[in-house]
Amino acid sequence: MEFKRKFGRKKKTKPTKGIFLILLLALALFLWFKAEDIMNALL
């Protein structure tokens, strides 16, 4: 019974955190593909 309560609480996710992670992933992918251009521009 105690375990069910603990896991039940953990299932509540924050939607803003998910959106933030998706944006961060998109930014990381963008930088990954643009890294060469950025390096050429800086150097």
ROTISE-456742 format. One record per atom (N, C-alpha, C, O): residue number from 1; residue in three letters; z, x, y. Coordinates in steps of 0.2 Angstrom, whole numbers. Atoms other than C-alpha are relative to their C-alpha. Example, Ala and Ser with C-alpha at 12.3 -4.5 7.8 and 13.67 -1.06 7.14 Angstrom:
BEGIN
site resi 1 resn ALA pz 0 px 4 py -6
site resi 1 resn ALA pz 39 px 62 py -22
site resi 1 resn ALA pz 0 px 4 py 6
site resi 1 resn ALA pz 3 px 9 py 5
site resi 2 resn SER pz -1 px -4 py -6
site resi 2 resn SER pz 36 px 68 py -5
site resi 2 resn SER pz 3 px -4 py 5
site resi 2 resn SER pz 4 px -1 py 11
END
This chain:
BEGIN
site resi 1 resn MET pz 0 px 4 py -6
site resi 1 resn MET pz 0 px 0 py 0
site resi 1 resn MET pz 0 px 4 py 6
site resi 1 resn MET pz -4 px 3 py 11
site resi 2 resn GLU pz 0 px -4 py -6
site resi 2 resn GLU pz 4 px 14 py 12
site resi 2 resn GLU pz -6 px 4 py 1
site resi 2 resn GLU pz -8 px 4 py 7
site resi 3 resn PHE pz 6 px -3 py -1
site resi 3 resn PHE pz -12 px 23 py 9
site resi 3 resn PHE pz -5 px -4 py 3
site resi 3 resn PHE pz -9 px -2 py 7
site resi 4 resn LYS pz 5 px 4 py -2
site resi 4 resn LYS pz -22 px 8 py 12
site resi 4 resn LYS pz 0 px -1 py 8
site resi 4 resn LYS pz -4 px -1 py 12
site resi 5 resn ARG pz -1 px 1 py -8
site resi 5 resn ARG pz -14 px 6 py 30
site resi 5 resn ARG pz -3 px 6 py 3
site resi 5 resn ARG pz -6 px 6 py 8
site resi 6 resn LYS pz 2 px -6 py -4
site resi 6 resn LYS pz -17 px 24 py 34
site resi 6 resn LYS pz -8 px 1 py 0
site resi 6 resn LYS pz -11 px 3 py 5
site resi 7 resn PHE pz 8 px -1 py 0
site resi 7 resn PHE pz -36 px 24 py 29
site resi 7 resn PHE pz -3 px -6 py 4
site resi 7 resn PHE pz -8 px -5 py 7
site resi 8 resn GLY pz 3 px 5 py -4
site resi 8 resn GLY pz -38 px 7 py 37
site resi 8 resn GLY pz 0 px 2 py 8
site resi 8 resn GLY pz -4 px 0 py 12
site resi 9 resn ARG pz 0 px -3 py -7
site resi 9 resn ARG pz -33 px 15 py 54
site resi 9 resn ARG pz -5 px 5 py 2
site resi 9 resn ARG pz -8 px 4 py 7
site resi 10 resn LYS pz 6 px -5 py -1
site resi 10 resn LYS pz -45 px 29 py 52
site resi 10 resn LYS pz -7 px -2 py 1
site resi 10 resn LYS pz -11 px 1 py 4
site resi 11 resn LYS pz 7 px 3 py 0
site resi 11 resn LYS pz -60 px 18 py 50
site resi 11 resn LYS pz -2 px -2 py 7
site resi 11 resn LYS pz -8 px -3 py 8
site resi 12 resn LYS pz 2 px 2 py -7
site resi 12 resn LYS pz -59 px 13 py 68
site resi 12 resn LYS pz -3 px 6 py 4
site resi 12 resn LYS pz 0 px 11 py 5
site resi 13 resn THR pz 4 px -6 py -3
site resi 13 resn THR pz -72 px 24 py 77
site resi 13 resn THR pz -1 px -2 py 7
site resi 13 resn THR pz -2 px -8 py 9
site resi 14 resn LYS pz 1 px 1 py -7
site resi 14 resn LYS pz -74 px 26 py 95
site resi 14 resn LYS pz -8 px 1 py 2
site resi 14 resn LYS pz -11 px 6 py 0
site resi 15 resn PRO pz 7 px 0 py -1
site resi 15 resn PRO pz -92 px 22 py 100
site resi 15 resn PRO pz -3 px 5 py 5
site resi 15 resn PRO pz -8 px 8 py 5
site resi 16 resn THR pz 2 px -5 py -5
site resi 16 resn THR pz -92 px 33 py 115
site resi 16 resn THR pz 0 px 7 py -3
site resi 16 resn THR pz -5 px 11 py -1
site resi 17 resn LYS pz 0 px -6 py 4
site resi 17 resn LYS pz -88 px 48 py 104
site resi 17 resn LYS pz -7 px 1 py -4
site resi 17 resn LYS pz -10 px 7 py -3
site resi 18 resn GLY pz 6 px -1 py 4
site resi 18 resn GLY pz -103 px 45 py 93
site resi 18 resn GLY pz -6 px 1 py 5
site resi 18 resn GLY pz -11 px 5 py 3
site resi 19 resn ILE pz 6 px -1 py -5
site resi 19 resn ILE pz -115 px 43 py 109
site resi 19 resn ILE pz 0 px 7 py 2
site resi 19 resn ILE pz -5 px 10 py 3
site resi 20 resn PHE pz -1 px -6 py -2
site resi 20 resn PHE pz -108 px 59 py 115
site resi 20 resn PHE pz -3 px 6 py -5
site resi 20 resn PHE pz -6 px 10 py -3
site resi 21 resn LEU pz 2 px -4 py 5
site resi 21 resn LEU pz -111 px 68 py 99
site resi 21 resn LEU pz -8 px 0 py -1
site resi 21 resn LEU pz -11 px 5 py -2
site resi 22 resn ILE pz 7 px 1 py 0
site resi 22 resn ILE pz -129 px 61 py 98
site resi 22 resn ILE pz -3 px 4 py 6
site resi 22 resn ILE pz -8 px 7 py 5
site resi 23 resn LEU pz 2 px -3 py -6
site resi 23 resn LEU pz -132 px 67 py 116
site resi 23 resn LEU pz 0 px 8 py -1
site resi 23 resn LEU pz -4 px 12 py 1
site resi 24 resn LEU pz -1 px -7 py 1
site resi 24 resn LEU pz -125 px 84 py 112
site resi 24 resn LEU pz -5 px 3 py -5
site resi 24 resn LEU pz -8 px 9 py -4
site resi 25 resn LEU pz 5 px -2 py 5
site resi 25 resn LEU pz -136 px 86 py 96
site resi 25 resn LEU pz -7 px 0 py 3
site resi 25 resn LEU pz -11 px 5 py 2
site resi 26 resn ALA pz 7 px 0 py -3
site resi 26 resn ALA pz -152 px 81 py 106
site resi 26 resn ALA pz 0 px 6 py 5
site resi 26 resn ALA pz -6 px 9 py 5
site resi 27 resn LEU pz 0 px -6 py -4
site resi 27 resn LEU pz -147 px 94 py 119
site resi 27 resn LEU pz -1 px 6 py -4
site resi 27 resn LEU pz -5 px 11 py -2
site resi 28 resn ALA pz 0 px -6 py 4
site resi 28 resn ALA pz -145 px 107 py 106
site resi 28 resn ALA pz -7 px 1 py -3
site resi 28 resn ALA pz -10 px 6 py -3
site resi 29 resn LEU pz 7 px -1 py 3
site resi 29 resn LEU pz -162 px 103 py 98
site resi 29 resn LEU pz -5 px 2 py 5
site resi 29 resn LEU pz -9 px 6 py 4
site resi 30 resn PHE pz 4 px -2 py -6
site resi 30 resn PHE pz -170 px 103 py 115
site resi 30 resn PHE pz 0 px 7 py 2
site resi 30 resn PHE pz -5 px 11 py 3
site resi 31 resn LEU pz -1 px -7 py -2
site resi 31 resn LEU pz -163 px 120 py 119
site resi 31 resn LEU pz -3 px 5 py -5
site resi 31 resn LEU pz -6 px 10 py -4
site resi 32 resn TRP pz 3 px -4 py 5
site resi 32 resn TRP pz -168 px 126 py 102
site resi 32 resn TRP pz -7 px 1 py 0
site resi 32 resn TRP pz -10 px 7 py -1
site resi 33 resn PHE pz 7 px 0 py 0
site resi 33 resn PHE pz -186 px 122 py 104
site resi 33 resn PHE pz -3 px 3 py 7
site resi 33 resn PHE pz -8 px 6 py 7
site resi 34 resn LYS pz 2 px -2 py -6
site resi 34 resn LYS pz -186 px 127 py 122
site resi 34 resn LYS pz 2 px 7 py 2
site resi 34 resn LYS pz 1 px 10 py 7
site resi 35 resn ALA pz -3 px -7 py -1
site resi 35 resn ALA pz -177 px 144 py 120
site resi 35 resn ALA pz -5 px 5 py 2
site resi 35 resn ALA pz -3 px 9 py 6
site resi 36 resn GLU pz 5 px -6 py -2
site resi 36 resn GLU pz -192 px 155 py 120
site resi 36 resn GLU pz -3 px -1 py 7
site resi 36 resn GLU pz -3 px 4 py 10
site resi 37 resn ASP pz 3 px 1 py -7
site resi 37 resn ASP pz -199 px 147 py 136
site resi 37 resn ASP pz 6 px 2 py 5
site resi 37 resn ASP pz 4 px 5 py 10
site resi 38 resn ILE pz -5 px -2 py -4
site resi 38 resn ILE pz -182 px 149 py 144
site resi 38 resn ILE pz 1 px 7 py 1
site resi 38 resn ILE pz 2 px 10 py 6
site resi 39 resn MET pz -1 px -7 py 0
site resi 39 resn MET pz -180 px 167 py 139
site resi 39 resn MET pz -6 px 3 py 4
site resi 39 resn MET pz -5 px 8 py 7
site resi 40 resn ASN pz 6 px -3 py -3
site resi 40 resn ASN pz -198 px 171 py 145
site resi 40 resn ASN pz 1 px -1 py 8
site resi 40 resn ASN pz -1 px 3 py 12
site resi 41 resn ALA pz -1 px 1 py -7
site resi 41 resn ALA pz -193 px 163 py 162
site resi 41 resn ALA pz 5 px 4 py 3
site resi 41 resn ALA pz 4 px 6 py 9
site resi 42 resn LEU pz -6 px -4 py -3
site resi 42 resn LEU pz -177 px 172 py 164
site resi 42 resn LEU pz -2 px 8 py 0
site resi 42 resn LEU pz 0 px 11 py 4
site resi 43 resn LEU pz 2 px -7 py 1
site resi 43 resn LEU pz -184 px 189 py 158
site resi 43 resn LEU pz -7 px 2 py 3
site resi 43 resn LEU pz -9 px 8 py 2
END
